[in-house]
């Protein structure tokens, strides 16, 4: 009887988690920082995989470029936990987070907490980010 209760609890938990993750499939977030009006974004492609876009600086060429990477994600309470790697690399550790209430993206480091403010975005996220690179910012 105890085994049956544990099994039912786990099955119910997995069902709730799968439905929570499904709510993000097909949605995108565009993110900004104090310095950059567009710094990157996310596209939730499946219930456990997202694409992260990050605008980075190439100091050799003195220009910005877009880094596009695949990551695993899971929803825990009111946060999306984002892995360091893709499923192909077994996801890795979950090291950055998106608060679903505030849409603030955080990356904890050993010395501080990096943050970006995100909003839902309905257009073509790659096009939006591409049009934002190499634009002079104040």
Buried (B, 14 or more C-beta within 10 A) or exposed (E): EEEEEEEEEEEEEEEEBEEBBEEBBEBBBBBBBEEBEBBBBBBBBBBBBBBBBBBEEEEEEEEBEBEEEBBBBBBEEEBBBBBBBBEEEEBEEBBBBBBBEEBBBBEEEEEEEEBBBBEEBEEEBBEBBBEBBEEEEE
